[in-house]
């Protein structure tokens, strides 16, 4: 996106009060407010607690979005709530909105998500602004364009509960649906992952993955500086510099719902961000090799009973 960051001097309390107001109650930013929409057959009460209740519920699921009304609806409907409950987790779901001008916020609210509207611009800036408000023990982040499998969330959470502080869903170790990624993008992802592994001397197979899971305390300890799409590379670099091991879980990757936003220049920005982080940071701390699950388990579980 190439956006600049927001204001970071606000207290957590003020961020919570403002950001978690319903999008219908907040003043419009540049355009008229998003109209309320009706969604047929939308299951009510998808969250296990009200949107304005910030008490810990065990698991925070965060969906960054900018004009993803179709994608976010599909992702929210596919989150395996029953599977998470069987693991003993009550999930709180948040739409991390980058000031969408379509119906993204209205759709998310109708499907039960709490909406957090960032004060600045850019995916990285939004995530950095949101992280201090997290109260849950674990946090899962995945893009809201339908490319990443919500069905795999329980598997990532199991990894966290087993003691892994950070888990990444690896497309390179899993499967990629035909047409979901061009040959150029596939090559670019492999090159960036190889470059990151070489630069920080810690192997990672998919540094640009949009699906991560964290022990929230470890997440809050990272000194993230990303403003845009370099967020995932920033997360990897911070883990490497701080000696935080990353587990990998193979995942399937699907075709995007809606128009793509990434361009070639974003790959160059990610590479430069990795170099800046490496130069400015201390020597990476030695960690155990990144743990990768066997590739044959990448397929997501079937529909919930």
Backbone torsions as a table, in degrees:
resi	resn	phi	psi	omega
1	UNK	NA	-33.5	179.5
2	UNK	72.6	31.6	-174.4
3	UNK	-95.6	159.8	178.6
4	UNK	-96.7	160.7	-174.0
5	UNK	-74.4	168.4	178.3
6	UNK	-93.1	-162.0	179.5
7	UNK	-87.8	131.4	-176.2
8	UNK	-110.0	3.5	-178.2
9	UNK	-85.5	-7.2	-179.5
10	UNK	-68.1	144.8	176.0
11	UNK	-73.2	158.1	178.3
12	UNK	-58.9	-39.8	-178.3
13	UNK	-61.3	-42.1	-179.3
14	UNK	-69.1	-34.6	177.0
15	UNK	-63.6	-44.7	-178.6
16	UNK	-62.3	-45.0	-177.0
17	UNK	-62.8	-39.9	-176.2
18	UNK	-82.0	-47.9	-171.4
19	UNK	-69.7	-31.3	-176.0
20	UNK	-93.6	10.9	169.4
21	UNK	-69.3	145.5	177.5
22	UNK	-57.0	143.2	179.7
23	UNK	-62.5	-21.8	177.9
24	UNK	-76.3	-20.2	-178.6
25	UNK	-94.2	-10.9	-174.7
26	UNK	-94.2	149.3	177.4
27	UNK	-66.1	146.5	179.6
28	UNK	-68.5	150.9	179.3
29	UNK	-116.8	90.6	175.1
30	UNK	91.5	-26.3	179.0
31	UNK	-139.0	173.0	178.4
32	UNK	-65.8	157.4	-177.7
33	UNK	-64.2	155.4	-177.8
34	UNK	-71.0	128.2	-178.6
35	UNK	-69.9	149.8	175.8
36	UNK	-71.7	140.3	-178.0
37	UNK	-123.1	157.9	174.3
38	UNK	-106.4	134.2	179.5
39	UNK	-119.0	120.5	-176.3
40	UNK	-66.7	140.5	175.1
41	UNK	59.9	26.2	178.2
42	UNK	-77.2	121.5	-179.5
43	UNK	-66.8	129.5	-178.1
44	UNK	-77.7	159.5	171.6
45	UNK	62.1	47.2	-177.4
46	UNK	-72.2	-22.3	176.6
47	UNK	-91.0	155.3	-179.7
48	UNK	-92.6	3.1	177.6
49	UNK	-155.3	161.1	-179.9
50	UNK	-64.4	156.0	-177.1
51	UNK	-64.2	-28.7	-176.0
52	UNK	-93.0	5.7	177.6
53	UNK	-95.0	112.4	-173.8
54	UNK	-100.8	17.5	177.1
55	UNK	-70.7	150.9	-177.2
56	UNK	-62.0	139.6	176.0
57	UNK	-126.5	7.7	175.1
58	UNK	102.3	-45.6	-175.4
59	UNK	-139.0	129.8	175.6
60	UNK	-108.9	124.8	175.4
61	UNK	-109.5	119.4	-172.3
62	UNK	-113.8	127.5	-178.5
63	UNK	-118.9	95.9	174.6
64	UNK	-65.6	140.2	-176.1
65	UNK	-154.8	145.1	169.6
66	UNK	-143.5	107.8	-179.4
67	UNK	55.5	58.0	-178.3
68	UNK	-125.2	45.0	-173.7
69	UNK	-59.2	-37.3	179.4
70	UNK	-76.7	-44.4	-178.0
71	UNK	-65.8	-43.2	-176.7
72	UNK	-66.1	-33.7	177.2
73	UNK	-63.6	-44.7	-179.9
74	UNK	-64.2	-43.1	-178.5
75	UNK	-65.2	-45.3	-178.7
76	UNK	-61.8	-38.6	-179.7
77	UNK	-69.5	-23.9	-175.9
78	UNK	-93.1	-7.0	179.8
79	UNK	-63.0	125.3	-174.0
80	UNK	-81.5	77.3	-174.8
81	UNK	-63.0	-40.9	179.8
82	UNK	-64.7	-40.4	177.8
83	UNK	-62.5	-38.5	178.0
84	UNK	-69.1	-37.9	177.5
85	UNK	-64.2	-36.1	177.9
86	UNK	-64.8	-26.4	175.4
87	UNK	-83.1	-4.3	178.4
88	UNK	91.3	20.0	-177.7
89	UNK	-115.1	135.4	172.5
90	UNK	-105.3	108.2	-170.9
91	UNK	-83.6	137.0	169.5
92	UNK	-106.1	128.2	-172.5
93	UNK	-112.8	129.8	-176.5
94	UNK	-125.2	130.5	167.7
95	UNK	-89.0	121.0	178.2
96	UNK	-98.1	94.0	-167.6
97	UNK	-94.4	132.1	179.7
98	UNK	-94.0	42.3	-179.2
99	UNK	65.6	55.1	179.4
100	UNK	-63.2	148.0	177.6
101	UNK	-108.6	0.9	174.9
102	UNK	-103.2	-152.6	-175.2
103	UNK	-93.4	17.6	-175.0
104	UNK	-53.8	-49.7	-177.1
105	UNK	-65.5	-42.9	-179.3
106	UNK	-62.8	-42.4	179.2
107	UNK	-63.2	-45.9	-178.6
108	UNK	-62.0	-42.9	179.2
109	UNK	-64.5	-41.6	-179.9
110	UNK	-62.6	-31.1	179.8
111	UNK	-93.4	10.0	168.5
112	UNK	98.5	3.7	-179.3
113	UNK	-84.8	148.7	169.6
114	UNK	-80.8	138.7	-175.5
115	UNK	-106.5	125.1	175.6
116	UNK	-113.6	113.6	179.4
117	UNK	-98.8	119.6	-176.1
118	UNK	-68.3	155.3	179.3
119	UNK	-86.9	-25.1	179.5
120	UNK	-105.1	-144.7	179.8
121	UNK	-140.8	146.3	177.0
122	UNK	108.4	141.8	-177.4
123	UNK	-60.3	-46.1	-180.0
124	UNK	-64.4	-42.4	178.8
125	UNK	-62.6	-42.3	179.7
126	UNK	-62.1	-44.2	-178.5
127	UNK	-65.2	-42.7	178.8
128	UNK	-63.3	-34.8	179.4
129	UNK	-71.2	-33.9	-176.1
130	UNK	-79.4	-35.8	-171.9
131	UNK	-51.1	-42.9	-179.4
132	UNK	-62.3	-18.1	-178.6
133	UNK	-86.1	-8.5	-176.1
134	UNK	-69.3	130.6	177.2
135	UNK	-116.3	-11.3	-176.6
136	UNK	-77.2	157.4	-178.3
137	UNK	-66.9	-43.4	-178.5
138	UNK	-120.3	153.2	179.0
139	UNK	-133.2	130.9	174.1
140	UNK	-117.5	133.0	179.6
141	UNK	-121.9	129.7	172.9
142	UNK	-147.4	146.7	179.6
143	UNK	-61.3	151.2	-173.9
144	UNK	-103.2	25.4	-178.7
145	UNK	-100.7	7.4	177.3
146	UNK	86.0	0.9	-178.1
147	UNK	-81.1	-28.1	-177.3
148	UNK	-103.8	145.3	-170.4
149	UNK	-88.1	107.6	175.0
150	UNK	-58.5	-26.7	179.8
151	UNK	-60.2	-19.6	-178.8
152	UNK	-88.2	-3.4	-178.6
153	UNK	-56.0	-46.3	179.0
154	UNK	-57.7	-34.9	-179.9
155	UNK	-67.6	-39.4	176.6
156	UNK	-67.2	-39.4	179.5
157	UNK	-64.5	-37.9	176.3
158	UNK	-59.8	-39.4	177.1
159	UNK	-62.1	-42.1	177.6
160	UNK	-63.1	-45.6	-178.2
161	UNK	-65.3	-24.4	177.5
162	UNK	-78.1	-4.0	176.0
163	UNK	112.8	-0.3	177.1
164	UNK	-79.5	124.6	-176.6
165	UNK	-75.2	-27.2	-179.6
166	UNK	-140.3	136.7	179.0
167	UNK	-132.5	137.3	176.8
168	UNK	-120.3	137.9	173.0
169	UNK	-83.6	116.3	-174.1
170	UNK	-98.3	116.6	174.6
171	UNK	-71.6	-32.3	-176.3
172	UNK	-69.8	-27.2	177.7
173	UNK	-93.4	-10.0	-179.1
174	UNK	-102.7	-127.2	-179.4
175	UNK	-137.0	150.6	179.8
176	UNK	-122.6	120.0	-179.8
177	UNK	-60.2	142.1	179.0
178	UNK	-57.2	126.8	179.5
179	UNK	89.0	-6.0	-178.9
180	UNK	-77.5	-26.4	-178.5
181	UNK	-144.6	128.6	179.2
182	UNK	-69.9	161.3	177.7
183	UNK	-59.8	-37.5	179.1
184	UNK	-64.6	-42.8	178.8
185	UNK	-68.0	-37.8	177.7
186	UNK	-62.3	-45.9	177.9
187	UNK	-62.4	-43.3	179.4
188	UNK	-61.0	-41.7	178.1
189	UNK	-63.4	-42.1	179.6
190	UNK	-66.8	-40.4	179.6
191	UNK	-65.7	-43.4	179.4
192	UNK	-64.6	-39.6	178.6
193	UNK	-66.7	-41.2	176.1
194	UNK	-64.3	-40.4	178.7
195	UNK	-63.9	-44.5	179.0
196	UNK	-63.0	-42.0	179.6
197	UNK	-62.5	-42.2	179.5
198	UNK	-68.4	-43.1	-175.5
199	UNK	-64.7	-40.4	-176.1
200	UNK	-104.9	0.1	177.3
201	UNK	57.9	32.9	175.9
202	UNK	-136.2	124.3	-173.1
203	UNK	-77.4	134.1	170.7
204	UNK	-140.8	139.0	-174.5
205	UNK	-91.2	-19.6	-174.4
206	UNK	-148.8	75.9	-174.7
207	UNK	-68.9	-19.6	-178.6
208	UNK	-99.8	10.4	179.4
209	UNK	-56.8	142.2	178.0
210	UNK	-98.8	18.5	178.9
211	UNK	-130.8	112.2	-178.0
212	UNK	-134.1	156.6	175.1
213	UNK	-136.8	144.7	-172.7
214	UNK	-138.8	148.0	154.9
215	UNK	-70.6	120.9	-170.1
216	UNK	-60.2	-32.4	178.1
217	UNK	-64.4	-40.6	177.1
218	UNK	-67.3	-39.5	178.3
219	UNK	-58.8	-44.1	-179.0
220	UNK	-69.0	-18.2	179.9
221	UNK	-82.1	-12.2	-177.7
222	UNK	-75.5	139.4	177.2
223	UNK	-91.9	65.2	-175.0
224	UNK	-68.7	141.9	-180.0
225	UNK	-129.7	-1.2	-175.3
226	UNK	-62.8	146.6	175.6
227	UNK	-111.1	-32.6	-175.2
228	UNK	-126.8	-133.5	-175.1
229	UNK	-73.8	-2.2	176.4
230	UNK	-81.6	8.3	-176.1
231	UNK	-55.0	-49.2	-175.3
232	UNK	-64.5	-38.9	176.0
233	UNK	-65.0	-35.8	177.1
234	UNK	-63.8	-41.5	177.5
235	UNK	-60.8	-47.9	179.0
236	UNK	-59.4	-46.8	-178.0
237	UNK	-61.2	-42.9	179.5
238	UNK	-64.2	-40.7	177.1
239	UNK	-63.1	-42.1	179.4
240	UNK	-63.5	-44.9	-178.1
241	UNK	-66.7	-28.6	-177.1
242	UNK	-99.9	2.2	177.9
243	UNK	71.5	29.5	180.0
244	UNK	-94.3	116.5	-178.4
245	UNK	-70.3	151.5	-179.9
246	UNK	-122.1	127.8	173.5
247	UNK	-94.2	146.2	179.0
248	UNK	-112.9	136.9	175.9
249	UNK	-123.7	121.7	178.2
250	UNK	-63.4	136.4	179.5
251	UNK	-135.0	155.5	171.7
252	UNK	-83.8	150.3	-179.0
253	UNK	-123.8	129.5	-171.9
254	UNK	-113.2	170.8	176.9
255	UNK	-63.6	145.7	-179.3
256	UNK	-73.0	144.3	172.1
257	UNK	-95.0	113.3	-177.6
258	UNK	101.7	-177.0	-175.6
259	UNK	-78.2	139.4	178.1
260	UNK	-69.9	151.5	-179.7
261	UNK	-114.3	-22.4	-176.9
262	UNK	-76.7	141.0	177.3
263	UNK	-127.8	169.2	-178.5
264	UNK	-55.7	-39.3	-177.3
265	UNK	-62.4	-24.9	178.0
266	UNK	-66.6	-36.1	176.0
267	UNK	-61.8	-40.4	177.9
268	UNK	-66.4	-39.7	178.0
269	UNK	-63.1	-39.0	178.3
270	UNK	-63.7	-43.6	178.8
271	UNK	-61.9	-44.7	178.8
272	UNK	-64.6	-36.6	178.9
273	UNK	-64.0	-40.0	177.1
274	UNK	-62.6	-42.8	179.7
275	UNK	-64.3	-45.7	179.5
276	UNK	-60.1	-42.4	-179.1
277	UNK	-64.6	-39.6	-179.2
278	UNK	-68.8	-40.2	-178.5
279	UNK	-69.1	-43.0	-175.7
280	UNK	-81.0	-21.8	-177.4
281	UNK	-86.2	170.1	175.9
282	UNK	-77.7	175.3	176.8
283	UNK	-60.2	131.4	178.6
284	UNK	-54.9	136.4	178.4
285	UNK	-76.4	143.2	178.6
286	UNK	-66.7	136.2	177.4
287	UNK	-133.9	164.5	174.2
288	UNK	-67.1	151.6	179.4
289	UNK	-53.9	144.8	177.1
290	UNK	-59.3	131.1	-176.3
291	UNK	-85.2	128.7	179.0
292	UNK	-121.3	132.1	174.5
293	UNK	-72.1	160.3	179.1
294	UNK	-65.9	140.8	-170.3
295	UNK	-64.7	-24.4	-175.0
296	UNK	-72.5	-5.9	-178.9
297	UNK	-99.9	15.0	-172.9
298	UNK	-68.6	-25.7	-174.3
299	UNK	-63.1	134.1	179.3
300	UNK	-68.2	155.8	177.8
301	UNK	-64.7	161.4	-179.7
302	UNK	-72.5	177.4	-179.5
303	UNK	-58.2	148.6	179.1
304	UNK	-67.9	147.7	178.2
305	UNK	-73.4	NA	NA
